[in-house]
Every structure is written in structure tokens, then in C-alpha cells.
Amino acid sequence: MSINNLHSLLSGKWFIEKAYASSLMPSLITILNGNTLDFNKKESKEHLKISASSVNVSNSNQNSNSSNESYVLIVSLKNPIYKYNQSCGPRGTKSKQSLIASYQSDPNCKGIVLDIDSGGGQVSGTPEFHDFIKNFSKPVVAYTDGLMCSAAYYIGCAADHIIANKRVDAIGSIGTMVSFLDMTGYYEKKGAKLISEYATKSTDKNKDYEELLKGNPEGYIKNQLDPITDEFHKDVKGSRPNIKDSVLTGGVYKAQQSLDNGLIDEIGTLQTAIDKVFALASTSSNTNNNSNNMSKEIKAPSIQNALGYETPFQSTDEGVFLQEAEVVTVEAALTTANTNVTNITAERDTANTNVAAANTTIDAALTGAEIKFTPEMSVSEKVTLLENQRKEFAGKSGGGKTGVPNGGDDVIDGAAEQKVYAHNEEANKLLNN
């Protein structure tokens, strides 16, 4: 039996809805018993081209566009999501990504519809596919008439627009889980005994996993699952900034609930999704897939910093919207900033008062010492004049009256020297305050 990437079936972390995961167990047992499955034998409907002239997609069972006619490429995501192709299972996200990329340079291809009916799949490869869809150069619309859960929603939320059929089964299940088989008993039944030993200096190797096997999941949840979920939430909110935080805890929702909570943009049919791609393509020849609903980036570093967001906000024709919790966070940040501004303003006013008082004192000292100055001079320049005068006094010998230099024209009074010195000291104290 040749099974490609069997490890991906038996272990690893998952973005998957639990009931959907449980429904796959019979298939897994069939594989382990040596039989093969036929998820997509020929995969004839993995993708479909629908031209603008097609009346209704339900009547189009094959590629319907002529060589020069505009068309929308419908890509099916209707199986468990894996990173790589499974020889006995569905095609992986790597293959889907290559398929879509091959149409990027075709001018007749106006965009992509992701036709989704999946309860999720592997963590590995899903964020990469999300980024690819988000940055694709043509319009992408996600559509579901069944399940768009966990990994499937992770991928679908990167589209420019999300449409759900009114009879949709479930949308959401935003979260992370680990699901694997402890194969110890299986191997022992086959006569094998699994032995694991670790090097002396490898005390942390597989620590979380080993504790999980022993029934102690706390470390695995904290160190493995929680960081993945944080990244999941960040990417969803980055692609759909208007989504409500209440849906990020893993719940699933019907069509109208999904619309009310910001999980989707519209209730409609597959034809609605096709029409939307043509509409988006006609709106702009350079569609920006890095936004939702043909939005544009709004960089607001201060608000992003307050909310802890690294990516810019996305603005639609209706503007930029914040969730209630985000408004509270921004308000708290602004209140703190206003308090800081008030304190700084008070300190500035006190400093200005001290400077004005010092200026008055210095002017009086300069006037009393008969030192020439102009009102335009700065405080520091006036202090320098006083300091020079003080040094001049200090350099002269004797107290009281000095000698009579220059033939007796200038007589220096000791009391004047003390007055200049006193004014100088008082000015310095005021300035230092």
C-alpha cells in the first residue's frame, strides 16, 4: 500500500470542526486496513471555467468559454484540507495554489470563485494558502452552500467577498485542536514494541507531546495550540476587520447569523458569486486582493499600536469600523494620553513662570549694575553679561572701593559688586527651578 504523507493523517494540529473530523474516521480505518479510497478519481470538477455568456452555472457542466471570452474560474474545496496531495485522498492546498496561480496571467480570467464545502483540515499549509488568496492579483469570491469551517474559513476569509447560500450548514469553527491516534496498542498487537529514549541534554524535546500522552495537556495547549489560534485570529481580523469577537471562540453559525456577525458579506447562490467576480473585475482592472470588499489600507500607527495590530486597517466605501472592545481600548489609550498632555502642559506653564521671574530679576540686576542690554537678548545672554561682570569684580583687588584705574574715570563700588552677585545667584536659582 502506498500512502503519501500518512503522517498527516495520523498526527498533527488541525483547524477542523469536530463532527466533521469524526465522520472521517471510517475512511481512515479503511486506509489503515490496506484499502484505498477514491475522493477525486479524475477530479474532473476540481475547477470549472464559467464565461460571461453562461446563463446559469447549473447548466454548465463543462468548461464553457471560448478562447477569447472572459470567464471566472471556479475552484472546488470540498474535501478535508491537506497541504499535499494524498494518493488515496483529496488534492492538497499546494496543488490548489499552483492551479490558481496558473491563471493569474490569463487576461480572459477575470477572477476566482472558491466553491467551499469543507469542515477544515490541517494547520500545515492553511495559513500559506490564506496569504496566497489574500494577495492574489485578481478578484476572489468565496462561496459555500454547506460547510465553511475552521481551515476552510481560514482560507475563505482571505477572499474579497464571501457569499453563503441561505441553506448553508455551518460557518465558523474558528479555532485549533489536536487530534491524533495513539498507535502504541496497534503496534503491540502486531508484535512491535515502541521504545523512545532521549539524550541527557534533550530534556525539553517533545516534552509537551509526551505530557499530552500522559494525560497532562496544559503545556501542549499553552505552547502549541494557543499560539496557532492567536495567529488564526490575527489573520481573520486582518482580512475581515468588521468581524465580531464573539465568533472567534469556535462556534458555528447559519447564514443569517453569519451575516449579522461579519463572517460573510452576502446571502446568495453560486451564480451570485460568479456575478460578483465579474462586477469586482469591472470596477478596477487592478483589484487589490489584500482587502475585503474592494477595500483599501488605512494606516493609523497610533491606533494600531493601542490595539496591538501590526497590519493597517481596511476601509470600504462605508468607512472603517471598530468592535466594541476595540473602541474601549482606544478610549482608554486616549484618556491616558490626554492626562499626560495635561501634566506636561502644567509643567511647561510652571517652567515659563520661573523663566519670566528669572528674566525680571536679571533685568533688574543688569539695570542696577548699569550694564547695557536689550530686551531682545535671551536669558542666557543676559546671565552671561552678569557673570562677566562678576568675574570682573572678582578680579579686582581690595574691598569696598578699589583703586581708580584709567586716571580715575571708573570707580568700582564694593556694594555694587555684591548686588550684582546676589542678583546673579537669584536668577540662577529661578532658572534651575
KADA-V307644 format. One record per backbone hydrogen bond with DSSP energy under -0.5 kcal/mol. NH is the residue of the N-H (numbers start at 1). CO is the residue of the C=O. If there is no record, write none. Layout:
nh co
NH CO
NH CO
This chain:
nh co
3 1
4 2
6 3
8 5
9 6
10 6
11 7
14 177
15 121
16 14
17 119
21 17
22 18
23 19
24 20
24 21
25 22
28 24
29 25
30 26
31 27
32 28
33 29
34 31
35 30
46 43
48 74
50 48
50 72
51 49
52 70
54 51
59 56
60 57
61 59
64 49
69 66
71 108
72 50
73 111
74 48
74 72
75 73
75 113
76 46
76 74
77 115
81 120
82 80
86 90
87 85
89 86
93 82
94 83
96 92
97 93
98 94
99 95
100 96
101 97
102 98
103 100
104 101
106 103
107 105
109 106
110 71
110 108
111 71
112 139
113 73
114 141
115 75
115 113
116 114
116 143
117 77
118 147
121 15
122 81
123 13
126 123
127 123
129 125
130 126
131 127
132 128
133 129
134 130
135 131
136 133
139 110
141 112
142 161
143 114
144 163
145 116
146 116
148 170
149 118
150 172
151 15
152 149
154 150
155 151
156 152
157 153
158 155
159 156
160 140
161 140
163 142
164 266
165 144
168 165
169 146
170 146
171 253
172 148
173 171
173 251
174 247
174 251
175 173
177 14
179 12
181 10
183 181
185 182
187 183
188 184
189 185
190 186
191 188
192 187
195 193
202 199
205 202
207 204
210 206
211 207
212 208
213 209
214 210
215 212
216 211
217 215
221 217
222 218
223 219
224 220
225 220
226 221
228 224
229 225
230 226
231 227
232 228
233 229
234 230
235 231
236 232
237 233
238 234
239 235
240 236
243 240
244 261
247 244
248 245
249 246
250 247
253 171
258 254
259 255
260 256
261 257
262 259
263 258
264 258
265 162
266 162
268 164
268 266
273 269
274 270
275 271
276 272
277 273
278 274
279 275
280 276
281 277
282 278
283 279
284 280
287 284
289 136
289 287
291 288
293 160
296 315
298 313
299 297
300 298
304 300
305 301
306 302
307 303
308 304
309 304
313 298
315 296
315 313
316 319
319 316
327 323
328 324
329 325
330 326
331 327
332 328
333 329
334 330
335 331
336 332
337 333
338 334
339 335
340 336
341 337
342 338
343 339
344 340
345 341
346 342
347 343
348 344
349 345
350 346
351 347
352 348
353 349
354 350
355 351
356 352
357 353
358 354
359 355
360 356
361 357
362 358
363 359
364 360
365 361
366 362
367 363
368 364
369 365
370 367
371 366
372 370
377 374
382 378
383 379
384 380
385 381
386 382
387 383
388 384
389 385
390 386
391 387
392 388
393 389
394 390
395 391
396 392
396 393
402 412
405 403
405 410
408 405
409 405
409 406
410 405
411 409
412 403
412 410
413 411
417 413
418 414
419 415
420 416
421 417
422 418
423 419
424 420
425 421
426 422
427 423
428 424
429 425
430 426
431 427
432 428
433 429
